[in-house]
């Protein structure tokens, strides 16, 4: 069974974006040490355009071969004219309103998100599934998430888009590791307690 990993960036106070979903203030922390870490450990989580800009082009996927994201997260790429932001992965976008897929590499999930993710997890693949965002999709898939990898940036937003757009639900995870960086970023890895 493959794992679903919510690999996400957030502020100290748990927001993955401002009230409009913009998290570009976090880009200021992409220094050499942190980019080297991403390239060595999670190169597939950097968009195709970002890989080119950061010199990570051509790196093999290390942990994930599939990405799942919500419409709001995907819309950020569409607004830049990019229809397949993670062309090096199989891309799934949860959307009931997008209509036909704008790209042959992007499969739309317009119904039964949980069932689709369960089918993806049951596939016979060596690599896992990355839940890219956003908040509503993460909330809907909370019971399916096996691992959290949280990149916490040293910023406080005060309000914005929470990590999970869901009702109240206590869900336990076990802290497995914490890595600190000179720029103040923390990367924490949690595993689901089942």
One Martini backbone bead per residue (centre of mass of N, CA, C, O) as a GRO file, in nm:
protein
  194
    1UNK     BB    1   0.094   0.038   0.024
    2UNK     BB    2   0.058   0.356  -0.029
    3UNK     BB    3   0.141   0.679   0.049
    4UNK     BB    4   0.007   0.976   0.196
    5UNK     BB    5   0.164   1.299   0.153
    6UNK     BB    6   0.175   1.599   0.333
    7UNK     BB    7   0.349   1.845   0.156
    8UNK     BB    8   0.410   2.152   0.336
    9UNK     BB    9   0.372   2.497   0.366
   10UNK     BB   10   0.423   2.717   0.660
   11UNK     BB   11   0.354   2.892   0.915
   12UNK     BB   12   0.380   2.911   1.246
   13UNK     BB   13   0.041   2.941   1.251
   14UNK     BB   14  -0.064   2.733   1.003
   15UNK     BB   15  -0.031   2.878   0.721
   16UNK     BB   16  -0.040   2.839   0.350
   17UNK     BB   17  -0.172   3.130   0.336
   18UNK     BB   18  -0.333   3.378   0.270
   19UNK     BB   19  -0.658   3.473   0.225
   20UNK     BB   20  -0.579   3.416  -0.104
   21UNK     BB   21  -0.324   3.190  -0.101
   22UNK     BB   22  -0.064   3.347  -0.064
   23UNK     BB   23   0.306   3.232  -0.035
   24UNK     BB   24   0.550   3.417  -0.146
   25UNK     BB   25   0.702   3.500   0.121
   26UNK     BB   26   0.857   3.214   0.143
   27UNK     BB   27   1.077   3.246  -0.086
   28UNK     BB   28   1.300   3.393   0.092
   29UNK     BB   29   1.402   3.085   0.204
   30UNK     BB   30   1.559   3.004  -0.073
   31UNK     BB   31   1.836   2.892  -0.008
   32UNK     BB   32   2.101   2.696  -0.061
   33UNK     BB   33   2.049   2.489   0.163
   34UNK     BB   34   1.744   2.437   0.097
   35UNK     BB   35   1.774   2.358  -0.202
   36UNK     BB   36   1.957   2.116  -0.152
   37UNK     BB   37   1.753   1.958   0.010
   38UNK     BB   38   1.532   1.938  -0.203
   39UNK     BB   39   1.714   1.800  -0.420
   40UNK     BB   40   1.786   1.547  -0.237
   41UNK     BB   41   1.478   1.472  -0.117
   42UNK     BB   42   1.241   1.671  -0.301
   43UNK     BB   43   1.239   1.740  -0.622
   44UNK     BB   44   0.928   1.681  -0.709
   45UNK     BB   45   0.813   1.944  -0.534
   46UNK     BB   46   0.916   2.098  -0.772
   47UNK     BB   47   0.849   2.268  -1.015
   48UNK     BB   48   0.940   2.287  -1.332
   49UNK     BB   49   1.015   2.588  -1.320
   50UNK     BB   50   1.175   2.570  -1.051
   51UNK     BB   51   1.388   2.368  -1.142
   52UNK     BB   52   1.513   2.549  -1.354
   53UNK     BB   53   1.577   2.799  -1.167
   54UNK     BB   54   1.742   2.600  -0.940
   55UNK     BB   55   1.899   2.354  -1.085
   56UNK     BB   56   1.693   2.068  -1.087
   57UNK     BB   57   1.715   1.952  -1.345
   58UNK     BB   58   1.694   1.594  -1.392
   59UNK     BB   59   1.594   1.495  -1.139
   60UNK     BB   60   1.489   1.242  -0.972
   61UNK     BB   61   1.245   1.078  -0.833
   62UNK     BB   62   1.231   0.978  -0.489
   63UNK     BB   63   0.910   0.954  -0.356
   64UNK     BB   64   0.730   1.056  -0.604
   65UNK     BB   65   0.469   0.997  -0.884
   66UNK     BB   66   0.232   1.161  -0.739
   67UNK     BB   67  -0.021   1.425  -0.761
   68UNK     BB   68  -0.235   1.608  -0.532
   69UNK     BB   69  -0.484   1.866  -0.599
   70UNK     BB   70  -0.641   2.155  -0.593
   71UNK     BB   71  -0.784   2.411  -0.757
   72UNK     BB   72  -0.642   2.651  -0.617
   73UNK     BB   73  -0.357   2.545  -0.654
   74UNK     BB   74  -0.377   2.510  -0.968
   75UNK     BB   75  -0.454   2.807  -1.041
   76UNK     BB   76  -0.175   2.933  -1.008
   77UNK     BB   77  -0.072   2.809  -1.274
   78UNK     BB   78  -0.292   2.901  -1.472
   79UNK     BB   79  -0.234   3.211  -1.426
   80UNK     BB   80   0.063   3.145  -1.577
   81UNK     BB   81   0.004   2.926  -1.818
   82UNK     BB   82   0.006   2.649  -1.653
   83UNK     BB   83  -0.105   2.302  -1.699
   84UNK     BB   84   0.180   2.143  -1.593
   85UNK     BB   85   0.361   2.182  -1.310
   86UNK     BB   86   0.407   1.841  -1.278
   87UNK     BB   87   0.525   1.670  -1.540
   88UNK     BB   88   0.704   1.452  -1.359
   89UNK     BB   89   0.409   1.374  -1.285
   90UNK     BB   90   0.119   1.257  -1.176
   91UNK     BB   91  -0.182   1.443  -1.225
   92UNK     BB   92  -0.419   1.558  -0.973
   93UNK     BB   93  -0.744   1.729  -0.979
   94UNK     BB   94  -0.967   1.880  -0.763
   95UNK     BB   95  -1.278   1.931  -0.953
   96UNK     BB   96  -1.616   2.064  -1.028
   97UNK     BB   97  -1.543   2.335  -1.241
   98UNK     BB   98  -1.326   2.306  -1.479
   99UNK     BB   99  -1.375   2.066  -1.656
  100UNK     BB  100  -1.179   2.009  -1.883
  101UNK     BB  101  -0.875   1.924  -1.928
  102UNK     BB  102  -0.586   2.130  -2.010
  103UNK     BB  103  -0.420   1.846  -1.980
  104UNK     BB  104  -0.297   1.525  -2.040
  105UNK     BB  105  -0.149   1.507  -1.739
  106UNK     BB  106  -0.438   1.590  -1.626
  107UNK     BB  107  -0.646   1.465  -1.375
  108UNK     BB  108  -0.975   1.480  -1.299
  109UNK     BB  109  -1.160   1.525  -0.985
  110UNK     BB  110  -1.528   1.533  -0.962
  111UNK     BB  111  -1.539   1.257  -0.792
  112UNK     BB  112  -1.442   1.080  -0.537
  113UNK     BB  113  -1.167   1.145  -0.387
  114UNK     BB  114  -1.122   0.917  -0.184
  115UNK     BB  115  -1.146   0.679  -0.386
  116UNK     BB  116  -0.913   0.767  -0.567
  117UNK     BB  117  -0.691   0.758  -0.349
  118UNK     BB  118  -0.728   0.462  -0.276
  119UNK     BB  119  -0.648   0.357  -0.557
  120UNK     BB  120  -0.365   0.481  -0.562
  121UNK     BB  121  -0.262   0.334  -0.301
  122UNK     BB  122  -0.316   0.035  -0.435
  123UNK     BB  123  -0.096   0.055  -0.610
  124UNK     BB  124   0.195  -0.081  -0.787
  125UNK     BB  125   0.431   0.113  -0.633
  126UNK     BB  126   0.728   0.256  -0.509
  127UNK     BB  127   0.588   0.522  -0.492
  128UNK     BB  128   0.429   0.793  -0.375
  129UNK     BB  129   0.194   1.038  -0.254
  130UNK     BB  130   0.132   1.381  -0.318
  131UNK     BB  131   0.005   1.632  -0.114
  132UNK     BB  132  -0.009   1.970  -0.202
  133UNK     BB  133  -0.312   2.064  -0.209
  134UNK     BB  134  -0.528   2.207  -0.027
  135UNK     BB  135  -0.716   2.262   0.240
  136UNK     BB  136  -0.978   2.112   0.151
  137UNK     BB  137  -0.844   1.850   0.056
  138UNK     BB  138  -0.704   1.784   0.324
  139UNK     BB  139  -0.965   1.764   0.485
  140UNK     BB  140  -1.095   1.534   0.312
  141UNK     BB  141  -0.808   1.346   0.350
  142UNK     BB  142  -0.726   1.295   0.648
  143UNK     BB  143  -0.778   0.975   0.671
  144UNK     BB  144  -0.544   0.921   0.432
  145UNK     BB  145  -0.314   1.033   0.591
  146UNK     BB  146   0.026   0.912   0.672
  147UNK     BB  147   0.189   1.190   0.620
  148UNK     BB  148   0.389   1.464   0.746
  149UNK     BB  149   0.543   1.749   0.575
  150UNK     BB  150   0.666   2.040   0.743
  151UNK     BB  151   0.729   2.363   0.628
  152UNK     BB  152   0.854   2.602   0.850
  153UNK     BB  153   0.820   2.940   0.851
  154UNK     BB  154   0.945   3.252   0.995
  155UNK     BB  155   0.614   3.324   1.010
  156UNK     BB  156   0.336   3.545   1.062
  157UNK     BB  157  -0.008   3.584   0.959
  158UNK     BB  158  -0.286   3.551   1.156
  159UNK     BB  159  -0.412   3.481   0.868
  160UNK     BB  160  -0.585   3.240   0.645
  161UNK     BB  161  -0.477   2.940   0.517
  162UNK     BB  162  -0.523   2.646   0.628
  163UNK     BB  163  -0.409   2.329   0.629
  164UNK     BB  164  -0.715   2.259   0.729
  165UNK     BB  165  -1.039   2.230   0.574
  166UNK     BB  166  -1.207   2.153   0.863
  167UNK     BB  167  -1.341   2.011   1.098
  168UNK     BB  168  -1.341   1.889   1.396
  169UNK     BB  169  -1.039   1.675   1.450
  170UNK     BB  170  -0.875   1.430   1.612
  171UNK     BB  171  -0.532   1.367   1.497
  172UNK     BB  172  -0.274   1.142   1.521
  173UNK     BB  173   0.081   1.205   1.545
  174UNK     BB  174   0.425   1.118   1.494
  175UNK     BB  175   0.731   1.228   1.569
  176UNK     BB  176   1.032   1.166   1.368
  177UNK     BB  177   1.138   1.463   1.263
  178UNK     BB  178   1.393   1.735   1.271
  179UNK     BB  179   1.484   2.014   1.066
  180UNK     BB  180   1.731   2.261   1.061
  181UNK     BB  181   1.790   2.599   0.955
  182UNK     BB  182   1.961   2.896   0.926
  183UNK     BB  183   1.682   3.050   0.821
  184UNK     BB  184   1.448   2.906   1.027
  185UNK     BB  185   1.373   2.646   0.911
  186UNK     BB  186   1.137   2.376   0.939
  187UNK     BB  187   1.139   2.009   0.921
  188UNK     BB  188   0.862   1.801   0.966
  189UNK     BB  189   0.797   1.456   1.064
  190UNK     BB  190   0.494   1.268   1.035
  191UNK     BB  191   0.310   0.988   1.170
  192UNK     BB  192   0.052   0.798   1.167
  193UNK     BB  193  -0.178   0.702   1.409
  194UNK     BB  194  -0.338   0.360   1.411
   0.00000   0.00000   0.00000
